[in-house]
């Protein structure tokens, strides 16, 4: 299998604004950077992943990703997560049409290499593998052929949307429940869940510092 992982991430003072009641701008920036670094480390450890692409409008995050071996796609449009992932998918489809693509938001602080590998292995030329999100009927991650052009709909209710889109385009689906792919950090409840489940490394240090300051 030749797999390309895509991470879409946005930084800056506007990033993770729904956490602003508990984390100031500096802490939110640091959290975004720490999650990106952790995800890069995990993805680089997976043998089936040949290339890692990071799509971001944020120069500081582009620099961090490039230093850890990612290929950078600058995304200055306002298409959000789905627009960013779609832009990268289109580029990979044109340059590496036989590849499998792994689509990930940039805020998965519990990412686990074994679960990522299992999701990739569940996908094929005819099958889209979908990891469910922890809440709101969303999608945690997708593994699909590079040339599969189903509409991307990450966000609330997207799991059912992706299942329906796959069927409409003639693909089978394999749904997976993978804890490390299900928890993204957008809301106060997500921070609480992360604290309960146990972050590691720089993320744990940041959260512990935040709790001490609070």
C-alpha positions as MATLAB code, in Angstrom:
seq = 'XXXXXXXXXXXXXXXXXXXXXXXXXXXXXXXXXXXXXXXXXXXXXXXXXXXXXXXXXXXXXXXXXXXXXXXXXXXXXXXXXXXXXXXXXXXXXXXXXXXXXXXXXXXXXXXXXXXXXXXXXXXXXXXXXXXXXXXXXXXXXXXXXXXXXXXXXXXXXXXXXXXXXXXXXXXXXXXXXXXXXXXXXXXXXXXXXXXXXXXXXXXXXXXXXXXXXX';
ca = [
       0.000    0.000    0.000;
       1.162    3.503   -0.847;
      -0.579    5.933    1.494;
      -0.464    9.704    1.745;
      -1.639   11.318    4.980;
      -3.197   14.782    4.877;
      -3.515   16.988    7.947;
      -5.563   20.171    7.704;
      -4.783   22.673   10.466;
      -5.222   26.370   11.138;
      -3.397   28.448   13.748;
      -3.214   32.064   14.768;
      -5.220   33.997   17.324;
      -8.528   32.897   15.794;
      -7.733   29.182   16.137;
      -9.832   27.152   18.565;
     -11.827   30.240   19.481;
     -14.501   28.144   21.203;
     -11.910   27.355   23.875;
     -11.226   31.013   24.581;
     -13.167   30.910   27.842;
     -10.594   28.516   29.277;
      -7.449   28.981   27.207;
      -6.009   32.333   26.214;
      -4.586   32.972   22.740;
      -1.055   31.911   23.674;
      -2.221   28.612   25.157;
      -4.488   27.868   22.196;
      -1.617   28.537   19.803;
       0.683   26.291   21.813;
      -1.938   23.529   21.938;
      -2.440   23.592   18.157;
       1.316   23.398   17.593;
       1.728   20.560   20.102;
      -1.062   18.518   18.518;
       0.454   18.973   15.063;
       3.892   17.865   16.278;
       2.428   14.787   17.970;
       0.432   13.829   14.883;
       3.505   14.221   12.674;
       5.511   11.983   15.003;
       2.854    9.262   14.980;
       2.290    9.350   11.226;
       6.025    9.222   10.491;
       6.210    5.964   12.479;
       3.720    4.153   10.205;
       5.531    2.263    7.456;
       2.633    2.276    4.996;
       2.551    6.094    4.907;
       4.885    7.353    2.197;
       4.210   11.076    2.421;
       2.600   13.480    4.882;
       0.948   16.643    3.604;
      -0.039   19.563    5.820;
      -2.577   22.045    4.499;
      -2.564   25.303    6.441;
      -2.987   29.051    6.009;
      -0.665   29.664    8.966;
       3.038   30.271    8.155;
       4.220   29.259   11.636;
       2.474   25.891   11.367;
       3.807   25.409    7.843;
       7.342   25.950    9.165;
       6.817   23.477   12.019;
       5.412   20.839    9.670;
       8.146   21.318    7.079;
      10.845   20.926    9.731;
       9.358   17.538   10.648;
       9.243   16.287    7.061;
       5.817   17.279    5.775;
       5.015   18.576    2.334;
       3.189   21.900    2.645;
       0.125   23.124    0.802;
      -0.685   26.752    1.533;
      -4.402   27.254    1.925;
      -5.540   30.860    2.159;
      -9.106   30.256    1.059;
     -12.061   30.302    3.428;
     -13.216   26.778    2.593;
     -12.559   25.511    6.100;
     -11.534   21.963    6.933;
     -13.349   20.353    4.005;
     -11.988   22.834    1.483;
      -8.436   22.354    2.754;
      -8.635   18.551    2.689;
     -10.251   18.638   -0.733;
      -7.487   20.841   -2.127;
      -4.827   18.388   -0.953;
      -6.796   15.373   -2.178;
      -7.068   16.907   -5.639;
      -3.313   17.524   -5.777;
      -2.468   13.983   -4.681;
      -5.013   12.510   -7.090;
      -3.331   14.323   -9.973;
       0.240   13.413   -8.968;
      -0.247    9.996   -7.300;
      -3.483    8.569   -8.698;
      -2.904    5.062   -7.324;
      -2.323    6.202   -3.744;
      -4.558    5.802   -0.734;
      -5.282    9.073    1.056;
      -5.781    9.464    4.794;
      -7.723   12.606    5.703;
      -7.280   14.002    9.205;
      -8.162   17.173   11.082;
      -5.145   18.633   12.863;
      -6.505   18.293   16.381;
      -6.318   14.607   17.306;
      -4.172   14.620   20.481;
      -4.634   10.903   21.226;
      -3.647    9.683   17.751;
      -2.494    6.059   17.847;
      -0.375    4.441   15.124;
      -2.087    1.054   15.396;
      -5.542    2.539   14.876;
      -4.360    4.638   11.945;
      -2.765    1.564   10.381;
      -5.978   -0.431   10.891;
      -8.018    2.280    9.181;
      -5.644    2.303    6.223;
      -5.749   -1.483    5.929;
      -9.552   -1.430    5.964;
      -9.594    0.779    2.863;
      -9.066   -0.416   -0.688;
      -9.654    0.601   -4.283;
     -13.351   -0.126   -3.739;
     -13.783    0.600   -0.025;
     -13.743    3.807    2.005;
     -12.808    3.358    5.670;
     -14.470    5.796    8.057;
     -13.665    6.405   11.714;
     -16.566    7.755   13.712;
     -16.232   10.891   15.831;
     -16.865   10.760   19.569;
     -19.960   12.933   19.393;
     -22.415   14.748   17.089;
     -22.484   12.026   14.436;
     -19.279   13.359   12.923;
     -16.295   11.797   11.166;
     -12.932   11.374   12.871;
     -10.940   10.338    9.792;
     -11.311    8.955    6.279;
      -9.102    6.554    4.313;
      -9.989    6.365    0.637;
      -8.511    6.076   -2.865;
      -6.881    9.286   -4.041;
      -9.148    9.410   -7.061;
     -12.326    9.001   -5.015;
     -14.025   12.371   -5.337;
     -16.886   12.051   -2.863;
     -17.920   15.396   -1.324;
     -16.176   15.951    2.004;
     -18.450   16.892    4.878;
     -16.392   16.811    8.093;
     -18.490   18.285   10.893;
     -21.708   17.396   12.753;
     -23.688   14.665   11.029;
     -20.903   13.971    8.553;
     -20.646   10.241    9.238;
     -24.030    9.568    7.625;
     -23.225   12.042    4.842;
     -19.978   10.252    4.001;
     -21.697    6.837    4.050;
     -24.356    8.091    1.643;
     -21.830    9.808   -0.620;
     -19.739    6.632   -0.819;
     -22.764    4.592   -1.886;
     -23.734    7.197   -4.460;
     -20.244    6.967   -5.986;
     -20.206    3.159   -6.029;
     -17.910    2.565   -3.045;
     -18.346    0.175   -0.159;
     -17.691    1.481    3.353;
     -16.012    0.082    6.442;
     -16.960    1.940    9.632;
     -14.542    1.797   12.555;
     -14.687    2.955   16.137;
     -11.181    4.085   17.019;
     -10.823    6.132   20.228;
      -7.686    7.921   19.086;
      -9.415    9.095   15.901;
     -12.676   10.066   17.553;
     -11.641   12.879   19.914;
     -10.885   16.205   18.278;
     -10.489   19.324   20.397;
     -13.023   22.032   19.650;
     -15.171   22.472   22.764;
     -14.744   22.718   26.513;
     -16.167   19.188   26.794;
     -13.396   17.933   24.488;
     -10.742   19.387   26.796;
     -12.415   17.683   29.738;
     -12.468   14.373   27.855;
      -8.788   14.749   27.006;
      -7.918   15.408   30.636;
      -9.847   12.301   31.683;
      -8.303   10.048   29.048;
      -4.767   11.262   29.620;
      -2.685   13.342   27.233;
       1.057   12.789   26.904;
       4.195   14.794   26.111;
       3.965   18.493   25.362;
       0.179   18.359   25.327;
       0.074   16.980   28.877;
       2.528   19.661   30.023;
       0.415   22.419   28.506;
      -2.797   21.131   30.036;
      -1.196   20.634   33.437;
       0.199   24.171   33.325;
      -3.244   25.456   32.390;
      -4.902   23.585   35.251;
      -2.292   24.873   37.702;
      -2.836   28.454   36.490;
      -6.604   28.062   36.730;
];
